[in-house]
Amino acid sequence: MPRFAIEARPERSVWAPVQVAFLAVLLTIIGGSVLFLFYGVSPLRGLKAVFVEPLMTTYGIGEVLLKMAPLLVIAQGLAIAFRAQVWNIGAEGQLILGAIAASLLAIWFDGTSSPFLLPAMILAGMLAGMAWAGIAAFLRTHFNANEILVTFMLSSVALQLLYFLVTGPLRDPSGFNFPQSISFDSSAMFQILIPGTRANSSLFIGLFVTVVAILFVQRSLAGYKLSVGGVAPGAALYAGFSSKRAIWLALLISGGAAGLAGVGEIAGPLGMLQRNVSPGYGYAGIIVAVLGGLHPVGILFASALIALVYVGGDFALLSVGVPNAVTGIFQGMLLTFYLACAFLLTSRIRRVRPEAMAAGAPAE
């Protein structure tokens, strides 16, 4: 009976990452069509609601840009960590800590109208995200704790801390007992980019982070060390690259990026600290990073696509009546199909006869 073996393809096209992304999107569209049929909705009508209708109005475009900003920032940070084989799964918690730290400044200096308030909030949010990720880095480097579990569990701790603050010390005394802080002063808010929409200037931070990520990954020695350490840990150790330093650097960068995204939320569309500070951007950022092939430019396009899916899910809810859970299903299909296509384009399955295996002959 023949057996099968998995082996890496000897040659890979430079266009392989683009092909993988294209096939993943195509398969997601096909899978989405089946999903809409299940709900009794015309596939063309449903796909139009998700992928086309948000781009037909100024408000829809503004919403896409609004959701693209935090996804872009988070994914760029996570991609740097993933390239170093450091798996930060807790960007959601780091986002929350960044939002909390920035909110403390906005509340403390409420009414001052200082031009330095928003920059200070940005710095505080980044430092808070880095500190929260630093806990995982410390436990990994000193006790060999798995950073996947630690960062994931810290997200739950951050969420409970947020609940405590908005229902206790930071709750607005004039807010009719709602779990939220006071509304922030205009000096603590990002400026609106497109009149009539909620898109704000935090998008420029995402674009700036993208440029920095390109320079860091392709032009800096630190980025080279992280990449080498992730691809060939033995070679990095032989070259004198510190694995502990790489873990710290990867987690601090990704944590700071997530904290920065938290500032964009409370100083952007929310204008206050509240329980629902994030609709899951920290976890969606993982999908964006993977879908973008861990490349800064690919992540730029992937963040726009996932943001479109977020907004398209809301449009589909209103126009064709499908549940809002369609957004999560589409994201899951994108990630699943991307991983499957990436595997098939970088590896191949070959049949091996039992007698060939016994004789040590190569696969067919």
Secondary structure, DSSP 8 states (H G I E B T S, - for coil): --EEEEEE-S---TTHHHHHHHHHHHHHHHHHHHHHHHTT--HHHHHHHHHTGGGSSHHHHHHHHHHHHHHHHHHHHHHHHHHTT-----HHHHHHHHHHHHHHHHHHTTT---TTHHHHHHHHHHHHHHHHHHHHHHHHHHH---HHHHHHHHHHHHHHHHHHHHHTTT--TTSTT-SB-----GGGS--BSSTTS--BTHHHHHHHHHHHHHHHHHH-HHHHHHHHHHH-HHHHHHTT--HHHHHHHHHHHHHHHHHHHHHHHHTTTS-S-BS-S-SSHHHHHHHHHHHTTT-HHHHHHHHHHHHHHHHHHHHHHHHT---TTHHHHHHHHHHHHHHHHHHHHHEEEEEE-HHHHHHT----
